[in-house]
């Protein structure tokens, strides 16, 4: 029988998952009201900022790609008509969707100080609608870190004005940062909890900051609209410091329906194999809760 690259990945993932170790959840856990789809950032797949990431995702059994919005220009890459057209063509060809758009540009050109931000976000909302991407990641790291109460209040004010536009087009602005669950809820409260504004939770970032990740997930509940999976200490999930099984249990407890997005690195197996193994690992962890 001929073995294609795709069939190799799909056949080998289950075996690879067993070798990772921390893939066992409570055997008594039955199916709950939870469903997930597995995606990856375009950088994980080696197609950063390019539609070719969708083809790579298809080859390794990943359902969606988080596309980078692009660098700081008057018109962001993802909002250009020709780029949207190419993403749509590739999505139709592969069956892989653009699950979200990441505005990593805000790490260097911060949400609270860059005058072009409202225009960028507004145009990215239109791009997300055209691509049928449900979430836009509003990144607040590096220069964009929300360090003070005043920073948080200003972020809330800016997002409060933009969130209704997103909601009207079926899109959610998804705030990702290094803050605690309590701080993120403070921002949502200051913004008035508008439709179209939620939290993009990252289990690796929160573990690295010393937060109790399962407790935070239960505290945020339906304020979470999308979740990154990665580990600060390992490119392979289950082999580092992030305790995955309790996190998955907490995600199941809040009745999560949505994307689990890989933001992992490629070592030691390379981008494609690492992504395939990690995707299989995630599906294995969630299987007792989804009935898969």
Buried (B, 14 or more C-beta within 10 A) or exposed (E): EEEEEEEBBBEBBEEBBEEBEBBEBEEEBEEBEBBBBBBBBBBBBBBBBBBBBBBBBBBBBBBBBBBBBBEEEEEBBBBBEEBBEBBBEBBEEBEBBBBBBBBBBBBBBBBBEBEBBBBBBBBBBBBBBBBEBBBBBBBBBEEBBBEEEEBBBBBBEBBBBBBEBBBEEEBBBBBBBBBBBEEBBBBBEBBEEBEBBBBBBBBBBBBBEEBBBBEBBBBBBEBBBBBBBBBEEBBBBBBBEBBBBBBBBBBBBBEBEBBBBBBBBBEEBEBBBBBBBBBBBBBBBBBBBBEE
